Amino acid sequence: MSGIEQRKQWAEHIRDEARALEVQQNSAGVTHTPVEGPLPHSADELTAAVAKAVAAERQRCAEVAERWSSEARLLEAFGDFTEWELRAASATARAVASEIRTSGATGRARAQA
């Protein structure tokens, strides 16, 4: 079986499962909902799921770094910083957040090449 035929077969299988899940959900009524969706069943779906998880974690990390760019947050943690140190720490936190975000885009571009 070729890769194209196999992908078509998997796509049909996934559609069949989605239809069966919909029928099952309709018969269960509004008080019952699925806990989670189906696992990825193809290489493409797995790749997409991994990319989505990596992007979400990268965004979470960038947001943590961004929170540390607030001078108020820095003063709360390091009250004895001088104004120059506060500015440097804030700029560093913003640079780290930016690097996390842009290195993700660069990594995706490299992976797709």
Number of C-alpha atoms within 10 A of each C-alpha: 6 7 8 9 10 12 15 12 12 14 14 12 13 16 12 12 13 14 12 12 15 12 11 12 15 12 10 11 9 8 6 10 10 9 6 6 8 11 9 14 12 14 10 11 12 13 12 13 14 13 13 12 12 13 16 12 12 18 16 15 16 21 17 14 20 19 17 20 23 18 17 14 14 19 14 10 11 13 11 11 13 11 11 9 13 21 16 13 18 22 17 16 20 20 16 19 23 16 13 18 18 14 12 16 13 11 11 13 10 9 8 7 6
